[in-house]
Amino acid sequence: MIDQGTLLNYVGGHWERAGVSEAAPIHNPATGSVIATAPLSDAATVARVVATASEAYQKWRRVPPGDRIQPLFKLKFLLEQHWDELAKVITEECGKTIGESKGELQRGLENVEVATGIPSMMMGHNLEDIASGIDELMIRQPVGVVAAITPFNFPAMIPLWFMPYAVACGNAMILKPSERTPMTMGRIMELVDQAGFPPGVVNLVHGGKGAVDALLDHPDVRAISFVGSTPVAKYVYSRAAANGKRAQAQGGAKNPIVILPDADMAMTTRIVADSSFGCAGQRCLASSVVITVDEAAKTFTPLIGDAAASRRIGYGAGEGTEMGPVISSASKARIEGIIESSIAAGAKPLVDGRGAQVPGYEQGYFLKPTILTGVDPASELARTEVFGPVLSVMHANTVEDAIEIVNRAAFGNMACLFTASGAAARQFRYETRVGNIGINVGVAAPMAYFPFSGWKESFFGDLHAQGHDAIDFFTEKKVVVERWPSTWSRKF
């Protein structure tokens, strides 16, 4: 996967140089040091990868589904066999704690497991005698060459949202990982190579915007899967659609948590802290807003302040570390700038995480958890996806007022409620306009057999990642209407 410090593309079952001079440095965010470089593949390189995948697809689509899933069983075994090693790679290039890295791998592995059910999940349906002597059936066929453009924050899990379903359905896949964290998928691709997929069925191409545009524009790429920020999701979705491709593009989020006075405050505080500051707040389901209702503010606010102030930051592989660094020096500077401008606009810093230093890792991109109270729901902070360990605290007088705040937001990825009231929980899940709901759960991450169901500015498309949505996305439905009159029968 790497040669003289530069990552290689995986094309047609072989590792090869991208053939370009431009490359992006890959930093260890805990140390700030460069650990490798990722080539920024150009349109010509992408075109060659697409051609290889197109040729492989023509044979792969004819392989029976029961045979197509056999390499996935082998891949599952290999992922489990190399679990600790892969977790260390994620921590090294992404900054997560080892526990968070292993948790990410687990969620990715679950998608591999679900995709092995393709012989059942991909079934069509039929009906005899829709008219006299005429039968009708619907069958599913693979789309063709498909591509996934994935972000830095989950370098193993998110590619595995897409690849297992795509290839099990009979497609050929091209993965374009984030140039910030491409080493994890490079190592997993070495396991893919061992798993027994035919050459060209799964391919890896490194690159930046040029590679993305080449995938979006190439006529033989039939479908695009994307996860990233909302502005880029809109760009990917619109350009893919303009080129006649189906697309699923997940964007940003704000993920409010509503806390009622009857919630178990000790449990709620622990879960909210994990949700807000896990992975340094760099996940699309991190809670970044808390809305306390009525008397809940008096109890919850000091508890969450203590939880934030006591959270141990450091190198993700270090013993006792509860939160690692953010991904880059630019990200750290951006987050600190948001904190500064929010305080200037009237937010009050209950806990200020700027200026963090970790002994022995002074060049790392560390922030401590930050909590800003008195945040106006109409403020810039309330509308901005921080994507860092910053929690905004707002207040509402009633659950109806809290739901209104949730529904006014542009994003619609997740909202959670903490309460002991079943009636309040039902009202919340019924009336909130978001795609993923948590009740006494801080990260409402769907299991692999459910869709990852963002709404509004958090998702562009009709079919989400995972589960049956993945089968619908990676197949096309074909309806066949048949008549076989007995007068046409022949003897052979």
PENOR-V598449 format. One record per run of one state. SS is the DSSP state (alpha for helix, beta for strand, coil for the rest). FROM is the first residue (numbers start at 0). LEN is the number of residues. Records with the same first field share a line. If there is no record, write none. Layout:
SS=FROM-LEN ; FROM-LEN
//
This chain:
coil=0-1 ; 3-2 ; 7-1 ; 11-2 ; 16-6 ; 27-6 ; 39-3 ; 60-4 ; 68-1 ; 81-1 ; 94-3 ; 115-2 ; 121-3 ; 131-2 ; 142-2 ; 149-7 ; 168-3 ; 176-6 ; 195-6 ; 204-4 ; 217-3 ; 227-2 ; 242-3 ; 250-5 ; 259-5 ; 281-7 ; 293-2 ; 309-3 ; 313-9 ; 323-5 ; 344-3 ; 351-18 ; 373-6 ; 383-6 ; 396-2 ; 408-2 ; 412-1 ; 418-3 ; 431-4 ; 439-15 ; 456-2 ; 460-6 ; 473-1 ; 483-2 ; 488-4
beta=1-2 ; 5-2 ; 8-3 ; 13-3 ; 22-5 ; 33-6 ; 124-7 ; 133-9 ; 144-5 ; 171-5 ; 201-3 ; 220-7 ; 245-5 ; 255-4 ; 288-5 ; 312-1 ; 322-1 ; 347-4 ; 369-4 ; 389-7 ; 410-2 ; 413-5 ; 435-4 ; 454-2 ; 458-2 ; 474-9
alpha=42-18 ; 64-4 ; 69-12 ; 82-12 ; 97-18 ; 117-4 ; 156-12 ; 182-13 ; 208-9 ; 229-13 ; 264-17 ; 295-14 ; 328-16 ; 379-4 ; 398-10 ; 421-10 ; 466-7 ; 485-3
//
